[in-house]
Each structure stands twice: as C-alpha cells, then as structure tokens.
Amino acid sequence: MNYLIGDLQGCCDALERLLQRLDFSPSRDRLWLLGDLVNRGPESLATLRRLQGLGNAATCLLGNHDLHLLAVAHGARRVHRSDTLAPVLHAADRDALLDWLRHQRLAVFETGWLMVHAGVVPQWSRDDTLAAAAEVEAVLRGPALSDFLHVMYGNEPVRWSPDLAGVERLRFTVNVLTRLRFCAADGTMDFKTKDGARAAPEGLMPWFDAPGRRTADTPIAFGHWSTLGLLDQPMLLGLDTGCIWGGQLTAARVDGNRREIIQVQCEQAQAPGS
C-alpha cells in the first residue's frame, strides 16, 4: 500500500497512532511524507529518529521548517520563539540526523503523483519541477550546504524566468516548493497571505487555480497549507490538516485508481498564530 501523509511538525505520537490505524508494515507498505517533518510540535527528535529508522519504507520531502532546522544548525538562522528544535540540536546523534535530513527530497513523482511540500508555479511542467528540485537537492547534499543556507532566505525573485541562475534560481525554487500558497495569473508569487483559499487578495489566487498551469494534467499532492484544510480532488491532494493546531494528521492511500483518506485526531501543540 502507498500512503501520502501531511505535515507532521514533530507530532510523533500522532504519527504512531496513524501508522497503527493503517496497520502499517515497512516490509509491505510505503510512506510518502510531504514535508515539515519537524518543529512547533513536541517531538521533533523522536520524529526524525522514527522516520530515519524506516529506511526505504519512507520517502520524506523537505518543507520550510525542515530547511529552517538545517539553517539554525549551520548558524544561518536564529531560533524563533515558537521553535521546538532544541532537543534535535543538542542530541548525541544530531550530526547523523541532520546529515540524513539534508539528503531528503524536494519533489518526487511516484505512484502517479507529483509530490511537493507547498506548490508549483504555472510555468513549470512536471519534469521542470523535478529538475529544479534536483538542482537544490544537489547543493543541500554537497560541500556548499552552509554557504547556501546563508543566502537561501528572501522573497526575490518572485516570478520565474528560465534566465534565472545561481543563487537566485536556487532561492526561487526553494520558495516555490516550500513556501508557495498564492500567486498571480502570471505566476508572480505572494508570501504574505497565509489564510485559506477564499482569503485570496485581489489579483491573487491559489497556485493550483492559476490559468494555463502546465501541471494541470498531473496529479499533485502537497502539504504546507493548514488553513486550506483537506483538499481531495481528482488531480489535487492537499493533506496539511493542522495537526499541531489540534486538527488531524491525514494520510491518503493511493493505489491505482483507489483512494482513501485516513485521519487521526491530534492534540493541540500550539495556538494558531503563535
């Protein structure tokens, strides 16, 4: 069985309860975790250890919180007041966990689904998305990791051009795959609005509603957008259902044309807006 799972954010107890509901077996089943594995929840360290221990039975995507952990660990970012990363940063196996984390993916296409943490700009096809992700993945896994983390943050550039190069190209890809919610019809990204789809500012729309989106015929699964809630459409699966806010942790079983949504209720780890 193949299961896609939304944002964990360090809620390892909820993950264990979900795996029990799924009757998960690492010898039989595959998990695809859509990013934000850590942070703000109470058990980021246990979550990383659990996922690492699953080996090839779990494929994990990197979300913005996972990149934040790497940036903090390399001195490129300060700890935020709502972060819950200290147990990871002070763990005896810190280096092994962080090395494992930086080798995870930013986009995959498996089981008929393109999987990303946040979104895809309308100019990118499936293959464009995977190629752009691979460029960043190579840097994260290489000797320039720390240097890149120090220049990774920023909102510019906000619109795709095939002429983008160097740090600007890499930063754009990171922002698309780990931060995108709303964009304009021409793909110009907005990072201010974090409300649900109906709260789109004038001239903006959810990235998946952009006209002429080249991935419109590609099934896409994503997380990142807890205020959107569960999105279960034939070509779209939005699976961040606010576990840390007291919502649910959601899995989608996807096997051929069969689809099933499985959820467990979560205890509130942080108040919305914190």
Salt bridges, closest charged atoms under 4 A:
ASP13 OD2 - ARG17 NE 3.17
GLU16 OE2 - ARG50 NE 2.57
ASP29 OD2 - ARG28 NH2 2.90
ASP36 OD2 - HIS117 NE2 3.30
ASP83 OD2 - HIS68 NE2 2.72
ASP93 OD2 - ARG49 NE 2.94
ASP95 OD1 - ARG94 NE 3.68
ASP99 OD1 - ARG102 NE 3.12
ASP99 OD1 - HIS103 ND1 3.94
ASP127 OD1 - ARG126 NE 3.37
ASP128 OD2 - ARG214 NH1 2.94
GLU135 OE1 - ARG169 NE 2.89
GLU137 OE2 - ARG105 NE 3.33
ASP186 OD2 - ARG159 NE 3.40
ASP232 OD1 - ARG259 NH1 2.46
ASP255 OD2 - ARG253 NE 2.99
GLU260 OE1 - ARG253 NH1 3.95
